Amino acid sequence: MAHQGHHHIRDIALAEDASKIRTGTAPRAMATFRNFAIALARFTAWTNTAEATDYYRSHSDHALDLIQPGR
């Protein structure tokens, strides 16, 4: 299970508690995707997840570079 701090980051930076996804395994899958996004932000030296989220939301081509280097 994720550390309590991870849930706080997922909720504050990624609005997890506001999600309408509530059935089946989808909530767990979305938490995994959010954890992956947080890990990528940290891996690329972002110290503020909300700022990283805002940046990559506006620069989606840069976000793709994180998961497809050299594309």
C-alpha positions in Angstrom: 0.0 0.0 0.0 1.2 3.5 -0.8 2.7 5.6 2.0 0.3 8.2 3.4 2.5 11.0 2.0 2.0 9.7 -1.5 -1.8 9.9 -1.2 -1.4 13.5 0.0 0.7 14.4 -3.1 -1.7 12.6 -5.4 -4.7 14.4 -3.9 -3.1 17.9 -3.8 -1.2 17.9 -7.1 -3.4 15.5 -9.0 -6.9 16.0 -7.4 -7.2 12.3 -6.7 -10.0 12.7 -4.2 -12.1 14.5 -6.8 -11.9 11.7 -9.2 -15.2 10.2 -10.4 -13.5 6.8 -11.1 -14.9 4.5 -8.4 -15.6 1.0 -9.7 -13.7 -2.2 -10.3 -9.9 -2.0 -10.4 -9.9 1.4 -12.1 -9.2 3.5 -8.9 -6.2 1.3 -8.1 -5.0 1.6 -11.7 -5.3 5.4 -11.7 -3.4 5.6 -8.4 -0.7 3.6 -10.0 -0.6 6.0 -13.0 -0.5 8.9 -10.6 2.4 7.3 -8.6 4.2 6.8 -11.9 3.7 10.5 -12.8 5.1 11.5 -9.4 8.1 9.2 -9.8 8.8 10.6 -13.3 8.7 14.2 -11.9 11.1 13.3 -9.1 13.4 11.3 -11.5 13.7 14.4 -13.6 14.6 16.6 -10.6 11.3 18.4 -10.0 10.8 19.1 -6.3 7.3 20.4 -6.7 4.9 17.9 -8.1 2.2 20.5 -8.7 4.6 22.7 -10.8 5.7 19.6 -12.7 2.1 18.7 -13.4 1.3 22.2 -14.6 4.4 22.2 -16.8 3.7 18.9 -18.5 0.0 19.6 -18.9 1.1 22.7 -21.0 4.0 20.9 -22.7 2.6 17.5 -23.6 5.3 16.9 -26.1 7.9 17.1 -23.3 5.9 14.7 -21.3 6.1 12.2 -24.1 9.9 12.6 -24.1 9.9 11.2 -20.6 8.4 7.9 -21.6 9.7 7.8 -25.2 13.3 9.1 -25.1 14.8 9.9 -28.5 11.5 9.9 -30.3 
